[in-house]
Amino acid sequence: MTPQEKAQQLYRDAYMRWCYELSHDKNVSIAKNICEYICNEVLGDMGADRGYEFWTSVRDLLSKMTHKELMNQE
């Protein structure tokens, strides 16, 4: 699984499970915040392990990609 695929998976899961606000923008923000929290927790437990670069890439992609890009299920 690539960092982009993982970012998309985390975002879709967070968006579909926990985002029930009427505002689309607010839901996008909530989903991204949940994903960022998950990435930071994994990175905090991992330290300088070999997966550190992968999870850093996932976190960076989540902040850069749009809702439409993240929901793409190619």
N, C-alpha and C positions, 0 to 999 in steps of 0.2 A: 504494500500500500504506500502510495506517495504522500508527501505532506499535504498536497492539494486535496487528494481524496479523503484524507483524515479530517482536514478542515471542513470539507463539505459534509462529511458524515456527522461530525460533532454539531455543526450548525443546524443541519436538518433535524437531528434528534432534539436539540434544545428548543428550536422554533416550534416543532410539532407538539412537544410535551408540555412546555411551560409558558408559552406566549399566548395569552388570551385577552390582551388589551384591545380596545377598539382602534387605537392608533397603530397603523402599520409601522411607522417610524419608531414608535416606542417598543414594539415587538422585536424589531431588528436590533435595537440597542440592547434589549434584555437578552436576546439569544447570543449576541456577540459578547456581552459581559459574562454570561455563564461559561461560554467557551474559553474566554481568556482566563477565568478563574480555574477551570479544569487544567489548562495548559500550565499555569503557574504552580498549581499543586503538584503536578507530575514533575515539573522541572525542579521544584523545591526538594522533592524526595530523591531525585535522581542525581543531583550534583553534576559532576563532570563526566558522567557515564557516556557511553557511545550513543545513546538515544537523545542526548541533549540537543544536538544540532537538528534532529528531526522535529522535536517538539518546539524548538525555537522557530523553525520554519513554519510549522503549523500555526503558531501564535501570530507570526508576522503576516501570513496569508489571510488569516481571519480579519485582521485590522484593515487590510488593503482591498479585499474583494467585496463586491456589492452583494446584496441579497439575491439578485438574480443569478449571479455567478455561483454563489454558495448553494443555491437550491438546485442547480443543474445536476441531473442524474445520468449523464451520458451513459 
